[in-house]
Structure formats: C-alpha cells, structure tokens
C-alpha cells in the first residue's frame, strides 16, 4: 500500500484502479495529490500541478498575443 509523501501515513487506495489525473487525498494530513504515473505509482502534490497548469496558461496567453 502506498504512503503519503507528506506524512508517510498509508493511503487507502487501490493502486490497480488508479489512472493518471486521479486525485488522492491523505486522510491523516489532508494533503491532496494527483496521480502522474501509474507504473510505478507516482504522486505529485496537487498545488504543484495547479501551479504548473497556471504557468502553461500564461505562456499560451502570451503566444496568442503575438
């Protein structure tokens, strides 16, 4: 069973049923993660993923202005 990258509590998830883009929350600390890889399971803090998307959105806006 995978552990929370923040508090190392065991995450109650079925790894076989996870897909990229799924969001997982730790019941212990409340941290949220997005599944960014499934074999092996890779989790990224949801805040980091949102910041990356915002960064991409800004780049796209700049490209449209050109």
VEXZA-624110 format. One record per residue: residue in one letter; x, y, z of N, C-alpha, C, CB in turn. Coordinates in steps of 0.02 Angstrom, whole numbers, padded with zeros to 5 digits, always signed. Glycine has a CB too. Layout:
<marba><type>A</type><n_x>X</n_x><n_y>Y</n_y><n_z>Z</n_z><ca_x>X</ca_x><ca_y>Y</ca_y><ca_z>Z</ca_z><c_x>X</c_x><c_y>Y</c_y><c_z>Z</c_z><cb_x>X</cb_x><cb_y>Y</cb_y><cb_z>Z</cb_z></marba>
...
//
This chain:
<marba><type>X</type><n_x>+00042</n_x><n_y>-00059</n_y><n_z>+00000</n_z><ca_x>+00000</ca_x><ca_y>+00000</ca_y><ca_z>+00000</ca_z><c_x>+00045</c_x><c_y>+00062</c_y><c_z>+00000</c_z><cb_x>-00048</cb_x><cb_y>+00000</cb_y><cb_z>+00062</cb_z></marba>
<marba><type>X</type><n_x>+00031</n_x><n_y>+00111</n_y><n_z>-00043</n_z><ca_x>+00073</ca_x><ca_y>+00172</ca_y><ca_z>-00047</ca_z><c_x>+00065</c_x><c_y>+00216</c_y><c_z>+00015</c_z><cb_x>+00055</cb_x><cb_y>+00212</cb_y><cb_z>-00109</cb_z></marba>
<marba><type>X</type><n_x>+00116</n_x><n_y>+00256</n_y><n_z>+00027</n_z><ca_x>+00116</ca_x><ca_y>+00302</ca_y><ca_z>+00084</ca_z><c_x>+00110</c_x><c_y>+00374</c_y><c_z>+00060</c_z><cb_x>+00179</cb_x><cb_y>+00292</cb_y><cb_z>+00126</cb_z></marba>
<marba><type>X</type><n_x>+00083</n_x><n_y>+00416</n_y><n_z>+00103</n_z><ca_x>+00078</ca_x><ca_y>+00488</ca_y><ca_z>+00089</ca_z><c_x>+00148</c_x><c_y>+00518</c_y><c_z>+00087</c_z><cb_x>+00034</cb_x><cb_y>+00523</cb_y><cb_z>+00142</cb_z></marba>
<marba><type>X</type><n_x>+00165</n_x><n_y>+00554</n_y><n_z>+00034</n_z><ca_x>+00231</ca_x><ca_y>+00586</ca_y><ca_z>+00031</ca_z><c_x>+00242</c_x><c_y>+00640</c_y><c_z>+00085</c_z><cb_x>+00241</cb_x><cb_y>+00616</cb_y><cb_z>-00037</cb_z></marba>
<marba><type>X</type><n_x>+00188</n_x><n_y>+00667</n_y><n_z>+00113</n_z><ca_x>+00193</ca_x><ca_y>+00719</ca_y><ca_z>+00164</ca_z><c_x>+00203</c_x><c_y>+00691</c_y><c_z>+00234</c_z><cb_x>+00131</cb_x><cb_y>+00762</cb_y><cb_z>+00162</cb_z></marba>
<marba><type>X</type><n_x>+00159</n_x><n_y>+00645</n_y><n_z>+00254</n_z><ca_x>+00161</ca_x><ca_y>+00621</ca_y><ca_z>+00324</ca_z><c_x>+00178</c_x><c_y>+00547</c_y><c_z>+00330</c_z><cb_x>+00095</cb_x><cb_y>+00634</cb_y><cb_z>+00356</cb_z></marba>
<marba><type>X</type><n_x>+00185</n_x><n_y>+00513</n_y><n_z>+00273</n_z><ca_x>+00202</ca_x><ca_y>+00442</ca_y><ca_z>+00271</ca_z><c_x>+00148</c_x><c_y>+00395</c_y><c_z>+00298</c_z><cb_x>+00265</cb_x><cb_y>+00430</cb_y><cb_z>+00309</cb_z></marba>
<marba><type>X</type><n_x>+00088</n_x><n_y>+00421</n_y><n_z>+00307</n_z><ca_x>+00031</ca_x><ca_y>+00379</ca_y><ca_z>+00326</ca_z><c_x>+00012</c_x><c_y>+00337</c_y><c_z>+00265</c_z><cb_x>-00030</cb_x><cb_y>+00423</cb_y><cb_z>+00350</cb_z></marba>
<marba><type>X</type><n_x>-00012</n_x><n_y>+00276</n_y><n_z>+00277</n_z><ca_x>-00032</ca_x><ca_y>+00233</ca_y><ca_z>+00221</ca_z><c_x>-00095</c_x><c_y>+00262</c_y><c_z>+00189</c_z><cb_x>-00045</cb_x><cb_y>+00161</cb_y><cb_z>+00245</cb_z></marba>
<marba><type>X</type><n_x>-00094</n_x><n_y>+00266</n_y><n_z>+00122</n_z><ca_x>-00151</ca_x><ca_y>+00290</ca_y><ca_z>+00084</ca_z><c_x>-00197</c_x><c_y>+00231</c_y><c_z>+00069</c_z><cb_x>-00129</cb_x><cb_y>+00325</cb_y><cb_z>+00019</cb_z></marba>
<marba><type>X</type><n_x>-00261</n_x><n_y>+00240</n_y><n_z>+00082</n_z><ca_x>-00311</ca_x><ca_y>+00188</ca_y><ca_z>+00071</ca_z><c_x>-00336</c_x><c_y>+00192</c_y><c_z>+00000</c_z><cb_x>-00369</cb_x><cb_y>+00193</cb_y><cb_z>+00122</cb_z></marba>
<marba><type>X</type><n_x>-00295</n_x><n_y>+00169</n_y><n_z>-00048</n_z><ca_x>-00314</ca_x><ca_y>+00170</ca_y><ca_z>-00118</ca_z><c_x>-00297</c_x><c_y>+00104</c_y><c_z>-00150</c_z><cb_x>-00279</cb_x><cb_y>+00228</cb_y><cb_z>-00155</cb_z></marba>
<marba><type>X</type><n_x>-00333</n_x><n_y>+00088</n_y><n_z>-00203</n_z><ca_x>-00319</ca_x><ca_y>+00028</ca_y><ca_z>-00243</ca_z><c_x>-00273</c_x><c_y>+00049</c_y><c_z>-00300</c_z><cb_x>-00385</cb_x><cb_y>-00005</cb_y><cb_z>-00269</cb_z></marba>
<marba><type>X</type><n_x>-00210</n_x><n_y>+00033</n_y><n_z>-00296</n_z><ca_x>-00161</ca_x><ca_y>+00053</ca_y><ca_z>-00345</ca_z><c_x>-00180</c_x><c_y>+00029</c_y><c_z>-00415</c_z><cb_x>-00092</cb_x><cb_y>+00027</cb_y><cb_z>-00327</cb_z></marba>
<marba><type>X</type><n_x>-00208</n_x><n_y>-00031</n_y><n_z>-00420</n_z><ca_x>-00226</ca_x><ca_y>-00059</ca_y><ca_z>-00485</ca_z><c_x>-00282</c_x><c_y>-00020</c_y><c_z>-00519</c_z><cb_x>-00248</cb_x><cb_y>-00132</cb_y><cb_z>-00477</cb_z></marba>
<marba><type>X</type><n_x>-00321</n_x><n_y>+00017</n_y><n_z>-00480</n_z><ca_x>-00378</ca_x><ca_y>+00055</ca_y><ca_z>-00508</ca_z><c_x>-00361</c_x><c_y>+00128</c_y><c_z>-00522</c_z><cb_x>-00437</cb_x><cb_y>+00051</cb_y><cb_z>-00461</cb_z></marba>
<marba><type>X</type><n_x>-00301</n_x><n_y>+00150</n_y><n_z>-00506</n_z><ca_x>-00281</ca_x><ca_y>+00219</ca_y><ca_z>-00515</ca_z><c_x>-00266</c_x><c_y>+00233</c_y><c_z>-00589</c_z><cb_x>-00220</cb_x><cb_y>+00236</cb_y><cb_z>-00472</cb_z></marba>
<marba><type>X</type><n_x>-00284</n_x><n_y>+00293</n_y><n_z>-00611</n_z><ca_x>-00268</ca_x><ca_y>+00316</ca_y><ca_z>-00679</ca_z><c_x>-00236</c_x><c_y>+00385</c_y><c_z>-00673</c_z><cb_x>-00333</cb_x><cb_y>+00319</cb_y><cb_z>-00723</cb_z></marba>
<marba><type>X</type><n_x>-00195</n_x><n_y>+00402</n_y><n_z>-00723</n_z><ca_x>-00164</ca_x><ca_y>+00468</ca_y><ca_z>-00723</ca_z><c_x>-00219</c_x><c_y>+00521</c_y><c_z>-00722</c_z><cb_x>-00118</cb_x><cb_y>+00478</cb_y><cb_z>-00786</cb_z></marba>
<marba><type>X</type><n_x>-00208</n_x><n_y>+00571</n_y><n_z>-00680</n_z><ca_x>-00257</ca_x><ca_y>+00625</ca_y><ca_z>-00672</ca_z><c_x>-00303</c_x><c_y>+00617</c_y><c_z>-00612</c_z><cb_x>-00299</cb_x><cb_y>+00630</cb_y><cb_z>-00734</cb_z></marba>
<marba><type>X</type><n_x>-00305</n_x><n_y>+00557</n_y><n_z>-00583</n_z><ca_x>-00345</ca_x><ca_y>+00546</ca_y><ca_z>-00523</ca_z><c_x>-00316</c_x><c_y>+00587</c_y><c_z>-00466</c_z><cb_x>-00348</cb_x><cb_y>+00470</cb_y><cb_z>-00504</cb_z></marba>
<marba><type>X</type><n_x>-00359</n_x><n_y>+00608</n_y><n_z>-00420</n_z><ca_x>-00337</ca_x><ca_y>+00646</ca_y><ca_z>-00361</ca_z><c_x>-00346</c_x><c_y>+00601</c_y><c_z>-00300</c_z><cb_x>-00377</cb_x><cb_y>+00712</cb_y><cb_z>-00354</cb_z></marba>
<marba><type>X</type><n_x>-00293</n_x><n_y>+00600</n_y><n_z>-00259</n_z><ca_x>-00292</ca_x><ca_y>+00560</ca_y><ca_z>-00198</ca_z><c_x>-00282</c_x><c_y>+00607</c_y><c_z>-00139</c_z><cb_x>-00236</cb_x><cb_y>+00505</cb_y><cb_z>-00201</cb_z></marba>
<marba><type>X</type><n_x>-00320</n_x><n_y>+00597</n_y><n_z>-00086</n_z><ca_x>-00312</ca_x><ca_y>+00638</ca_y><ca_z>-00026</ca_z><c_x>-00291</c_x><c_y>+00593</c_y><c_z>+00032</c_z><cb_x>-00378</cb_x><cb_y>+00676</cb_y><cb_z>-00009</cb_z></marba>
<marba><type>X</type><n_x>-00247</n_x><n_y>+00618</n_y><n_z>+00073</n_z><ca_x>-00225</ca_x><ca_y>+00583</ca_y><ca_z>+00133</ca_z><c_x>-00274</c_x><c_y>+00597</c_y><c_z>+00189</c_z><cb_x>-00152</cb_x><cb_y>+00604</cb_y><cb_z>+00154</cb_z></marba>
<marba><type>X</type><n_x>-00301</n_x><n_y>+00544</n_y><n_z>+00219</n_z><ca_x>-00349</ca_x><ca_y>+00552</ca_y><ca_z>+00273</ca_z><c_x>-00316</c_x><c_y>+00580</c_y><c_z>+00336</c_z><cb_x>-00382</cb_x><cb_y>+00486</cb_y><cb_z>+00288</cb_z></marba>
<marba><type>X</type><n_x>-00251</n_x><n_y>+00569</n_y><n_z>+00344</n_z><ca_x>-00215</ca_x><ca_y>+00591</ca_y><ca_z>+00404</ca_z><c_x>-00199</c_x><c_y>+00665</c_y><c_z>+00403</c_z><cb_x>-00151</cb_x><cb_y>+00551</cb_y><cb_z>+00412</cb_z></marba>
<marba><type>X</type><n_x>-00166</n_x><n_y>+00689</n_y><n_z>+00350</n_z><ca_x>-00143</ca_x><ca_y>+00759</ca_y><ca_z>+00349</ca_z><c_x>-00184</c_x><c_y>+00804</c_y><c_z>+00303</c_z><cb_x>-00070</cb_x><cb_y>+00762</cb_y><cb_z>+00328</cb_z></marba>
<marba><type>X</type><n_x>-00226</n_x><n_y>+00774</n_y><n_z>+00260</n_z><ca_x>-00269</ca_x><ca_y>+00813</ca_y><ca_z>+00215</ca_z><c_x>-00235</c_x><c_y>+00835</c_y><c_z>+00151</c_z><cb_x>-00293</cb_x><cb_y>+00872</cb_y><cb_z>+00251</cb_z></marba>
<marba><type>X</type><n_x>-00172</n_x><n_y>+00817</n_y><n_z>+00141</n_z><ca_x>-00138</ca_x><ca_y>+00836</ca_y><ca_z>+00079</ca_z><c_x>-00170</c_x><c_y>+00800</c_y><c_z>+00020</c_z><cb_x>-00062</cb_x><cb_y>+00818</cb_y><cb_z>+00084</cb_z></marba>
<marba><type>X</type><n_x>-00172</n_x><n_y>+00835</n_y><n_z>-00037</n_z><ca_x>-00200</ca_x><ca_y>+00806</ca_y><ca_z>-00098</ca_z><c_x>-00146</c_x><c_y>+00799</c_y><c_z>-00150</c_z><cb_x>-00258</cb_x><cb_y>+00850</cb_y><cb_z>-00125</cb_z></marba>
<marba><type>X</type><n_x>-00151</n_x><n_y>+00744</n_y><n_z>-00187</n_z><ca_x>-00101</ca_x><ca_y>+00728</ca_y><ca_z>-00238</ca_z><c_x>-00136</c_x><c_y>+00707</c_y><c_z>-00302</c_z><cb_x>-00054</cb_x><cb_y>+00672</cb_y><cb_z>-00213</cb_z></marba>
<marba><type>X</type><n_x>-00103</n_x><n_y>+00721</n_y><n_z>-00358</n_z><ca_x>-00128</ca_x><ca_y>+00698</ca_y><ca_z>-00422</ca_z><c_x>-00085</c_x><c_y>+00639</c_y><c_z>-00444</c_z><cb_x>-00127</cb_x><cb_y>+00754</cb_y><cb_z>-00476</cb_z></marba>
<marba><type>X</type><n_x>-00116</n_x><n_y>+00588</n_y><n_z>-00471</n_z><ca_x>-00079</ca_x><ca_y>+00531</ca_y><ca_z>-00498</ca_z><c_x>-00049</c_x><c_y>+00553</c_y><c_z>-00564</c_z><cb_x>-00126</cb_x><cb_y>+00468</cb_y><cb_z>-00507</cb_z></marba>
<marba><type>X</type><n_x>+00018</n_x><n_y>+00554</n_y><n_z>-00567</n_z><ca_x>+00053</ca_x><ca_y>+00574</ca_y><ca_z>-00629</ca_z><c_x>+00086</c_x><c_y>+00515</c_y><c_z>-00663</c_z><cb_x>+00105</cb_x><cb_y>+00628</cb_y><cb_z>-00613</cb_z></marba>
<marba><type>X</type><n_x>+00085</n_x><n_y>+00457</n_y><n_z>-00632</n_z><ca_x>+00112</ca_x><ca_y>+00396</ca_y><ca_z>-00661</ca_z><c_x>+00080</c_x><c_y>+00337</c_y><c_z>-00627</c_z><cb_x>+00189</cb_x><cb_y>+00393</cb_y><cb_z>-00655</cb_z></marba>
<marba><type>X</type><n_x>+00069</n_x><n_y>+00283</n_y><n_z>-00664</n_z><ca_x>+00036</ca_x><ca_y>+00225</ca_y><ca_z>-00634</ca_z><c_x>+00079</c_x><c_y>+00163</c_y><c_z>-00628</c_z><cb_x>-00025</cb_x><cb_y>+00209</cb_y><cb_z>-00673</cb_z></marba>
<marba><type>X</type><n_x>+00134</n_x><n_y>+00160</n_y><n_z>-00665</n_z><ca_x>+00176</ca_x><ca_y>+00100</ca_y><ca_z>-00661</ca_z><c_x>+00249</c_x><c_y>+00120</c_y><c_z>-00663</c_z><cb_x>+00159</cb_x><cb_y>+00052</cb_y><cb_z>-00719</cb_z></marba>
<marba><type>X</type><n_x>+00278</n_x><n_y>+00135</n_y><n_z>-00607</n_z><ca_x>+00252</ca_x><ca_y>+00132</ca_y><ca_z>-00539</ca_z><c_x>+00209</c_x><c_y>+00193</c_y><c_z>-00522</c_z><cb_x>+00309</cb_x><cb_y>+00125</cb_y><cb_z>-00489</cb_z></marba>
<marba><type>X</type><n_x>+00171</n_x><n_y>+00188</n_y><n_z>-00468</n_z><ca_x>+00128</ca_x><ca_y>+00242</ca_y><ca_z>-00447</ca_z><c_x>+00170</c_x><c_y>+00303</c_y><c_z>-00428</c_z><cb_x>+00085</cb_x><cb_y>+00220</cb_y><cb_z>-00387</cb_z></marba>
<marba><type>X</type><n_x>+00155</n_x><n_y>+00360</n_y><n_z>-00459</n_z><ca_x>+00189</ca_x><ca_y>+00422</ca_y><ca_z>-00444</ca_z><c_x>+00137</c_x><c_y>+00475</c_y><c_z>-00426</c_z><cb_x>+00233</cb_x><cb_y>+00446</cb_y><cb_z>-00504</cb_z></marba>
<marba><type>X</type><n_x>+00148</n_x><n_y>+00508</n_y><n_z>-00370</n_z><ca_x>+00102</ca_x><ca_y>+00560</ca_y><ca_z>-00347</ca_z><c_x>+00137</c_x><c_y>+00627</c_y><c_z>-00346</c_z><cb_x>+00073</cb_x><cb_y>+00543</cb_y><cb_z>-00278</cb_z></marba>
<marba><type>X</type><n_x>+00102</n_x><n_y>+00679</n_y><n_z>-00367</n_z><ca_x>+00129</ca_x><ca_y>+00747</ca_y><ca_z>-00364</ca_z><c_x>+00081</c_x><c_y>+00789</c_y><c_z>-00322</c_z><cb_x>+00137</cb_x><cb_y>+00779</cb_y><cb_z>-00436</cb_z></marba>
<marba><type>X</type><n_x>+00108</n_x><n_y>+00831</n_y><n_z>-00278</n_z><ca_x>+00064</ca_x><ca_y>+00874</ca_y><ca_z>-00238</ca_z><c_x>+00018</c_x><c_y>+00913</c_y><c_z>-00284</c_z><cb_x>+00105</cb_x><cb_y>+00922</cb_y><cb_z>-00193</cb_z></marba>
<marba><type>X</type><n_x>-00046</n_x><n_y>+00915</n_y><n_z>-00268</n_z><ca_x>-00095</ca_x><ca_y>+00948</ca_y><ca_z>-00311</ca_z><c_x>-00079</c_x><c_y>+01021</c_y><c_z>-00320</c_z><cb_x>-00164</cb_x><cb_y>+00940</cb_y><cb_z>-00281</cb_z></marba>
<marba><type>X</type><n_x>-00051</n_x><n_y>+01055</n_y><n_z>-00270</n_z><ca_x>-00033</ca_x><ca_y>+01125</ca_y><ca_z>-00277</ca_z><c_x>+00019</c_x><c_y>+01134</c_y><c_z>-00332</c_z><cb_x>-00006</cb_x><cb_y>+01153</cb_y><cb_z>-00211</cb_z></marba>
<marba><type>X</type><n_x>+00069</n_x><n_y>+01089</n_y><n_z>-00335</n_z><ca_x>+00121</ca_x><ca_y>+01094</ca_y><ca_z>-00386</ca_z><c_x>+00091</c_x><c_y>+01085</c_y><c_z>-00455</c_z><cb_x>+00175</cb_x><cb_y>+01041</cb_y><cb_z>-00373</cb_z></marba>
<marba><type>X</type><n_x>+00045</n_x><n_y>+01039</n_y><n_z>-00462</n_z><ca_x>+00014</ca_x><ca_y>+01026</ca_y><ca_z>-00527</ca_z><c_x>-00025</c_x><c_y>+01087</c_y><c_z>-00549</c_z><cb_x>-00031</cb_x><cb_y>+00963</cb_y><cb_z>-00524</cb_z></marba>
<marba><type>X</type><n_x>-00064</n_x><n_y>+01118</n_y><n_z>-00503</n_z><ca_x>-00103</ca_x><ca_y>+01177</ca_y><ca_z>-00521</ca_z><c_x>-00058</c_x><c_y>+01234</c_y><c_z>-00540</c_z><cb_x>-00148</cb_x><cb_y>+01197</cb_y><cb_z>-00463</cb_z></marba>
<marba><type>X</type><n_x>-00001</n_x><n_y>+01243</n_y><n_z>-00505</n_z><ca_x>+00045</ca_x><ca_y>+01296</ca_y><ca_z>-00522</ca_z><c_x>+00074</c_x><c_y>+01285</c_y><c_z>-00591</c_z><cb_x>+00101</cb_x><cb_y>+01301</cb_y><cb_z>-00470</cb_z></marba>
<marba><type>X</type><n_x>+00090</n_x><n_y>+01223</n_y><n_z>-00609</n_z><ca_x>+00116</ca_x><ca_y>+01208</ca_y><ca_z>-00675</ca_z><c_x>+00064</c_x><c_y>+01225</c_y><c_z>-00728</c_z><cb_x>+00136</cb_x><cb_y>+01134</cb_y><cb_z>-00680</cb_z></marba>
<marba><type>X</type><n_x>+00000</n_x><n_y>+01209</n_y><n_z>-00716</n_z><ca_x>-00053</ca_x><ca_y>+01224</ca_y><ca_z>-00763</ca_z><c_x>-00061</c_x><c_y>+01299</c_y><c_z>-00771</c_z><cb_x>-00119</cb_x><cb_y>+01192</cb_y><cb_z>-00741</cb_z></marba>
<marba><type>X</type><n_x>-00057</n_x><n_y>+01337</n_y><n_z>-00716</n_z><ca_x>-00062</ca_x><ca_y>+01409</ca_y><ca_z>-00720</ca_z><c_x>-00005</c_x><c_y>+01437</c_y><c_z>-00761</c_z><cb_x>-00062</cb_x><cb_y>+01441</cb_y><cb_z>-00650</cb_z></marba>
<marba><type>X</type><n_x>+00054</n_x><n_y>+01411</n_y><n_z>-00752</n_z><ca_x>+00113</ca_x><ca_y>+01433</ca_y><ca_z>-00790</ca_z><c_x>+00102</c_x><c_y>+01421</c_y><c_z>-00864</c_z><cb_x>+00176</cb_x><cb_y>+01396</cb_y><cb_z>-00765</cb_z></marba>
<marba><type>X</type><n_x>+00075</n_x><n_y>+01362</n_y><n_z>-00881</n_z><ca_x>+00062</ca_x><ca_y>+01346</ca_y><ca_z>-00951</ca_z><c_x>+00009</c_x><c_y>+01393</c_y><c_z>-00980</c_z><cb_x>+00040</cb_x><cb_y>+01273</cb_y><cb_z>-00958</cb_z></marba>
<marba><type>X</type><n_x>-00043</n_x><n_y>+01408</n_y><n_z>-00940</n_z><ca_x>-00096</ca_x><ca_y>+01453</ca_y><ca_z>-00963</ca_z><c_x>-00067</c_x><c_y>+01521</c_y><c_z>-00979</c_z><cb_x>-00151</cb_x><cb_y>+01459</cb_y><cb_z>-00911</cb_z></marba>
<marba><type>X</type><n_x>-00021</n_x><n_y>+01547</n_y><n_z>-00938</n_z><ca_x>+00010</ca_x><ca_y>+01612</ca_y><ca_z>-00950</ca_z><c_x>+00051</c_x><c_y>+01611</c_y><c_z>-01015</c_z><cb_x>+00054</cb_x><cb_y>+01632</cb_y><cb_z>-00891</cb_z></marba>
<marba><type>X</type><n_x>+00087</n_x><n_y>+01557</n_y><n_z>-01027</n_z><ca_x>+00126</ca_x><ca_y>+01550</ca_y><ca_z>-01088</ca_z><c_x>+00081</c_x><c_y>+01550</c_y><c_z>-01149</c_z><cb_x>+00169</cb_x><cb_y>+01487</cb_y><cb_z>-01086</cb_z></marba>
<marba><type>X</type><n_x>+00025</n_x><n_y>+01515</n_y><n_z>-01144</n_z><ca_x>-00022</ca_x><ca_y>+01512</ca_y><ca_z>-01201</ca_z><c_x>-00051</c_x><c_y>+01581</c_y><c_z>-01215</c_z><cb_x>-00078</cb_x><cb_y>+01461</cb_y><cb_z>-01186</cb_z></marba>
<marba><type>X</type><n_x>-00066</n_x><n_y>+01619</n_y><n_z>-01162</n_z><ca_x>-00093</ca_x><ca_y>+01687</ca_y><ca_z>-01172</ca_z><c_x>-00042</c_x><c_y>+01731</c_y><c_z>-01207</c_z><cb_x>-00114</cb_x><cb_y>+01717</cb_y><cb_z>-01104</cb_z></marba>
<marba><type>X</type><n_x>+00021</n_x><n_y>+01725</n_y><n_z>-01188</n_z><ca_x>+00073</ca_x><ca_y>+01765</ca_y><ca_z>-01219</ca_z><c_x>+00080</c_x><c_y>+01746</c_y><c_z>-01293</c_z><cb_x>+00140</cb_x><cb_y>+01756</cb_y><cb_z>-01183</cb_z></marba>
<marba><type>X</type><n_x>+00075</n_x><n_y>+01681</n_y><n_z>-01309</n_z><ca_x>+00080</ca_x><ca_y>+01658</ca_y><ca_z>-01378</ca_z><c_x>+00023</c_x><c_y>+01687</c_y><c_z>-01419</c_z><cb_x>+00080</cb_x><cb_y>+01581</cb_y><cb_z>-01381</cb_z></marba>
<marba><type>X</type><n_x>-00037</n_x><n_y>+01691</n_y><n_z>-01390</n_z><ca_x>-00095</ca_x><ca_y>+01717</ca_y><ca_z>-01426</ca_z><c_x>-00087</c_x><c_y>+01791</c_y><c_z>-01440</c_z><cb_x>-00160</cb_x><cb_y>+01704</cb_y><cb_z>-01386</cb_z></marba>
<marba><type>X</type><n_x>-00053</n_x><n_y>+01828</n_y><n_z>-01396</n_z><ca_x>-00044</ca_x><ca_y>+01899</ca_y><ca_z>-01406</ca_z><c_x>+00005</c_x><c_y>+01914</c_y><c_z>-01463</c_z><cb_x>-00019</cb_x><cb_y>+01931</cb_y><cb_z>-01342</cb_z></marba>
<marba><type>X</type><n_x>+00048</n_x><n_y>+01867</n_y><n_z>-01478</n_z><ca_x>+00099</ca_x><ca_y>+01877</ca_y><ca_z>-01530</ca_z><c_x>+00071</c_x><c_y>+01870</c_y><c_z>-01599</c_z><cb_x>+00156</cb_x><cb_y>+01828</cb_y><cb_z>-01521</cb_z></marba>
//
